[in-house]
């Protein structure tokens, strides 16, 4: 679009259904590459991606040519289909319903990149739900605890 200028940085958080720890270190890098390719194929820029067995954080530069909800639907559906077709898990893989998306200014980008790249260090101190609620609280996002990612079953 001519004369359209944007700077939209979003940290996206997706969790495995029921927060099951299904993302194995044996194939997590392949998953991240697959997710990056999907995002880039839709003209967005990935600045960082990393996660844990039960969730993934992605920092993107979002282009205004596509809604975030459409991108997330494609990303989650395509990546779960790929995981299942590749038989990377013993049980059927699915992402939990919903996602987190948090905006940041350009000056915050280096801190968010560092935070995402050091996921495994962060999770030595706190679990996913503690981390996620801390993000919601820090960004002053009102939420109902009933609708935050579900506890593992």
VENLIN-V231906 format. One record per helix or strand of 2 or more residues. SS is the DSSP state (A for helix, B for strand). FROM is the first residue (numbers start at 1). TO is the last residue. If there is no record, write none. Layout:
BEGIN
{{SS,FROM,TO} {SS,FROM,TO}}
END
This chain:
BEGIN
{{B,9,16} {A,17,19} {A,28,41} {B,45,52} {B,55,61} {A,68,85} {B,100,104} {A,106,117} {A,119,122} {A,128,138} {A,145,147}}
END
